[in-house]
Amino acid sequence: MPKSIRLLALAIVTLLLALSTQLPARGAEVIRLTNGEWPPYQSPELPHYGAASWLAQRAFEIEGYQVEYSFFPWNRAYYMAQTGQYDGSLIWSYSEERAKHFIYSDPFLYTNTVFFFNREKPIDWDRWEDLQGLIIGATSGYHYGTAFDEAERKGIFTVDRVSSDELNLKKLIAGRIDAFPLSLDVGRYMLRTQFNDIERGRLDWHPKPLRKTAYHLIISRKSPRAQELVDAFNRGVAKLKASGEYERIMQSVLESIRPR
């Protein structure tokens, strides 16, 4: 066999082996996961259902599993997975109470919560005491971390709670609150999709995060293959990061929705 043909054959075999680590096998096992609405990370309206959904899908595909998502309000998404009607759910931060019902994957997504503010009333802070006397918006039912709670308890600032992030951003634009803590990319997405140029131009954010949160896939302990699925997911995420695909997915989703 001529050397050129041998080299070509070797190259084809190498390519096929590489592809076999990236594509799901035929007849792949199906994993049914509940999902929620939290763009740009999760939404039935986004390409690939958002960054977190896409990452989870690809991580499982690499390990030979096929993901099927069903979208529900958050409480129902949690309940449907907890009771074993679905294999698991994404994405969730860690809590001891949830860990009683679920096995957690390694963290695969991190978000920074920052203070958004009105450009006419800029804020600068390094310590919680720097926020003395401010009115801070918050969304009912959200937890902004124990340090935030402690600062509120000490009376460093006043917290004005309303029903939604969107309403808080509107109040911030109108100057009715001084700052509002929100995940940076979630805030950018909301400004891009729900507000006009003039409204967006009135807001900015402080680069210092008040909280960094790790998010996980959770698999129901009622699933007979719970540990198997978590282990496969962790391996898949590691391969995504090693290949550079993880970063490409994050960039392609997040860059497409950030304000210009």
C-alpha positions in Angstrom: 0.0 0.0 0.0 1.5 3.4 -1.0 2.5 5.6 2.0 0.1 8.3 1.0 -2.8 5.9 1.2 -1.7 4.6 4.5 -1.5 8.1 5.9 -4.9 9.0 4.6 -6.4 5.8 6.1 -4.7 6.7 9.4 -6.1 10.2 9.3 -9.6 8.9 8.6 -9.4 6.4 11.5 -8.2 9.1 13.9 -11.0 11.4 12.8 -13.7 8.7 13.3 -12.3 8.0 16.8 -12.4 11.7 17.7 -16.0 12.0 16.5 -17.0 8.9 18.4 -16.2 10.8 21.6 -18.4 13.7 20.6 -21.5 12.1 19.2 -24.2 10.0 21.0 -24.4 6.3 20.1 -27.4 4.9 18.2 -30.0 3.7 20.6 -28.7 6.0 23.3 -30.4 5.8 26.7 -32.9 8.6 27.3 -32.7 10.9 30.3 -35.8 12.9 31.2 -35.0 16.2 32.9 -37.3 19.0 34.1 -36.3 22.5 33.2 -37.3 26.0 34.0 -37.4 29.6 32.7 -34.3 31.5 33.5 -32.8 33.0 30.3 -30.2 33.1 29.0 -29.4 29.9 30.8 -32.7 28.1 30.4 -35.8 28.8 28.3 -37.9 26.9 25.7 -37.7 30.0 23.6 -33.9 30.1 23.2 -31.7 28.1 20.8 -30.8 24.8 22.4 -33.0 25.9 25.3 -30.3 28.2 26.6 -26.7 27.9 27.7 -27.2 25.6 30.7 -29.6 23.3 28.8 -27.2 23.1 25.8 -24.2 22.2 28.0 -26.1 19.5 29.9 -27.4 18.0 26.6 -23.9 17.9 25.1 -22.3 16.5 28.3 -24.7 13.6 28.2 -24.5 13.1 24.5 -20.7 12.6 24.7 -21.3 9.8 27.2 -24.0 8.2 25.0 -27.2 9.5 26.5 -30.1 11.4 24.9 -31.7 14.2 26.9 -35.4 15.1 26.8 -36.4 18.3 28.5 -39.8 19.2 29.9 -40.4 22.8 31.0 -42.4 23.7 34.1 -42.7 26.4 36.7 -39.9 26.1 39.1 -41.8 24.5 42.0 -43.4 21.9 39.8 -40.1 21.2 38.0 -38.6 20.4 41.4 -41.5 18.3 42.6 -41.7 16.3 39.4 -38.0 15.3 39.7 -38.1 14.8 43.4 -40.9 12.3 43.2 -39.1 10.3 40.5 -41.4 11.2 37.6 -38.3 12.5 35.9 -34.7 11.5 36.3 -33.7 15.0 37.5 -33.7 18.7 36.9 -31.5 21.6 36.1 -30.1 24.0 37.2 -30.0 24.3 41.0 -27.7 25.7 43.7 -26.7 23.4 46.6 -28.8 23.2 49.7 -28.8 20.5 52.5 -32.6 20.1 52.1 -32.4 19.4 48.4 -29.5 17.0 49.0 -31.8 14.8 50.9 -33.7 14.1 47.7 -31.1 14.5 45.0 -27.6 13.6 44.1 -25.7 16.7 42.9 -23.4 16.8 40.0 -20.1 18.7 40.2 -20.8 22.4 39.6 -20.9 23.2 35.9 -22.1 26.8 35.7 -21.3 29.8 37.8 -23.1 33.1 38.0 -22.1 36.5 39.5 -24.7 38.6 41.2 -23.9 42.2 40.9 -25.6 45.5 41.8 -27.3 47.3 38.9 -27.8 51.0 39.4 -29.1 54.1 37.7 -26.3 56.1 36.0 -27.8 59.3 37.5 -27.2 57.9 41.0 -24.0 55.8 40.6 -22.9 53.6 43.5 -19.4 52.4 44.4 -18.9 49.8 47.1 -16.2 47.5 48.5 -17.7 46.8 51.9 -21.3 46.4 52.9 -21.0 49.6 55.0 -20.4 51.5 51.8 -24.1 50.9 51.0 -25.2 52.8 54.1 -28.7 54.4 53.8 -29.5 53.0 50.3 -32.8 51.5 49.2 -32.0 48.2 47.7 -34.5 46.4 45.5 -35.1 42.7 45.9 -37.4 40.1 44.4 -39.6 38.2 46.8 -38.6 34.6 47.3 -35.0 35.1 46.1 -32.0 34.5 48.4 -29.1 36.9 47.9 -26.7 35.3 50.4 -26.2 35.3 54.1 -24.0 38.4 53.9 -26.8 40.4 52.3 -29.2 39.2 54.9 -26.9 40.2 57.7 -26.4 43.7 56.2 -30.1 44.1 56.0 -30.6 42.9 59.6 -28.0 45.4 60.8 -29.9 48.2 59.0 -27.1 49.2 56.7 -29.6 49.5 53.9 -33.4 49.2 53.4 -34.7 46.4 51.3 -37.7 47.0 49.1 -39.1 43.7 47.9 -41.4 43.3 44.9 -42.7 40.4 42.8 -40.3 40.3 39.9 -36.9 41.2 38.5 -38.5 43.1 35.7 -40.4 45.3 38.1 -37.2 46.0 40.1 -35.4 47.1 36.9 -38.3 49.4 36.1 -38.1 50.9 39.6 -34.4 51.4 39.2 -34.9 53.1 35.8 -37.4 55.4 37.5 -35.1 56.2 40.4 -37.4 54.7 43.0 -34.6 52.4 44.3 -30.9 52.9 44.5 -29.6 49.5 43.5 -30.8 46.0 42.6 -28.8 42.7 42.9 -29.2 40.5 39.8 -27.2 37.8 38.0 -25.1 39.8 35.5 -26.0 37.8 32.4 -29.7 37.5 33.4 -29.8 41.3 33.8 -28.1 41.9 30.5 -30.5 39.5 28.8 -33.5 41.3 30.4 -32.2 44.7 29.3 -31.6 43.5 25.8 -35.1 41.9 25.4 -37.5 43.8 27.6 -36.3 47.4 27.5 -35.7 50.1 24.9 -32.4 51.9 24.1 -33.3 54.9 26.3 -34.2 52.7 29.3 -31.1 50.5 28.8 -28.9 53.6 28.7 -30.0 54.7 32.1 -28.6 51.6 33.9 -25.2 50.2 34.6 -23.8 47.7 37.0 -20.9 47.6 39.5 -18.2 45.0 38.7 -17.8 43.7 42.2 -20.0 40.6 42.7 -21.9 40.4 45.9 -22.3 36.7 45.4 -20.9 34.0 43.2 -23.2 31.0 42.8 -22.4 27.5 41.6 -25.2 25.6 39.8 -25.6 21.9 39.3 -27.6 19.2 37.7 -29.6 17.3 40.3 -30.6 13.6 39.8 -33.5 12.2 41.9 -32.4 9.6 44.5 -35.5 7.7 43.5 -33.8 6.9 40.1 -32.2 3.5 40.1 -29.4 4.9 38.0 -28.9 8.1 39.9 -25.2 7.8 40.6 -24.6 6.4 37.1 -26.1 9.5 35.5 -24.3 11.9 37.8 -21.0 10.2 37.0 -21.6 10.2 33.3 -22.6 13.9 33.4 -19.4 14.9 35.3 -17.3 13.0 32.8 -19.1 14.7 29.9 -18.6 18.2 31.3 -14.9 17.5 31.8 -14.6 16.4 28.2 -16.5 19.5 27.0 -14.0 21.7 28.9 -11.0 19.8 27.7 -12.1 20.1 24.1 -12.9 23.8 24.3 -16.6 23.2 23.4 -17.7 24.3 26.8 -16.3 27.8 26.2 -17.6 27.9 22.6 -21.2 27.1 23.8 -21.1 29.8 26.5 -19.7 32.4 24.2 -22.2 31.7 21.4 -25.2 31.9 23.7 -24.2 34.7 26.0 -22.6 37.0 23.4 -25.7 36.8 21.2 -28.0 38.3 23.9 -25.8 40.8 25.6 -26.6 44.5 25.1 -24.6 46.2 22.4 
